[in-house]
């Protein structure tokens, strides 16, 4: 119980710090960044807090639950602590602890591959390797242009590998299995090339993201499960919405490499539109498994999801024409995430009211 | 790890190998069919995750697999299976759920209804 609270606190602090850093970047002061001695630090490490601190910790907890080994929790413990160090201004300690977290996570994935040698488990391990590379570059003082492609490759490959696993339920599995590693190889090549030649590397990386969006739309089970009901349909809608943003992110990433002012669209269509939409989709299923919190699923889960996607339209489409609209969109992005957290808390309370405290304790 | 197959009760429509008293086969199959993989809205029986059920004088032994070793809901599905089995298994029998990875799951194990749903 105390362990779960610790991990929730680490992920929560990373998320709050990451969101605050993101908002301060766009000039949205909530609260005034000058009131904090380490505000500059938070501004600098927004990406590290969101990707490694929050998502890395959440994914690390999820994978530790899958392998059911206590030592596997060392990875999310390290990534959460690394985020805390970064927040408090201990840049070097945070960065190198982040490297340790990624290496530990790679080891956990090695165990998964050892248990089940399959294309999707190998891709998960390669994704963990991308996290290691990105974190090493970050610790060595490289900038966002070199680091972000690797960190996003970690997230994108993790999601893509998990979706590949699901496509085995569909008939087109052989074609899906053959093409996905090729698309993800392009992504990694784009990430590697971005360090040396940001223009060529960025175009390749963007093209790989767009191709992945096409792959997911064609092969993913979400196109079938969207016609079901309840949580399965909700998950499918989260996934399909995310794939649309992934395609947009790919185009924007390539355009940014060509000098267009689309960097914010590329990073946030990917990080929020694709990844956070995926997190919202899986939370009703994964949270009960890893946090032992039962949730009552209901149509109300669609409200924060709609808020996220609408706020992204404000930020990334309308915001292209006006900086104040971009900042307003970013504030609404943050509000959508908070709204989702409140929805999850409400769903947990609703379950407890329906089934009683005894049932909640049993949550298994 | 594989059970001997000599005394299997395996009617034509049986979704998984079953060895044990005939009167328990229906309730046990129904109980496992109530456990749903939330991602695809199909029961673990339809997806073909149940490798076999053996019942003797003391024990109901269920062998289950998962489609992925990286799946975080493995324990949740196992717990739900245990809870559903608990509703139909006579109190004098223990329940043992075993997670197995061999032979690896393949789409061949899916029921015809599940395959139809997934566009096969």
Interface residues (C-beta under 8 A of the other chain):
Chain A: X62 X63 X65 X66 X67 X68 X109 X112 X115 X116 X118 X120 X121 X124 X161 X162 X165 X166 X168 X169 X170 X171 X173 X221 X224 X225 X228 X229 X230 X231 X232 X233 X235 X284 X285 X286 X288 X289 X290 X364
Chain B: X38 X39 X40 X41 X47 X67 X68 X69 X70 X71 X72 X73 X74 X75 X76 X79 X80 X82 X83 X101 X104 X106 X107 X110 X114 X115 X117 X118 X119 X120
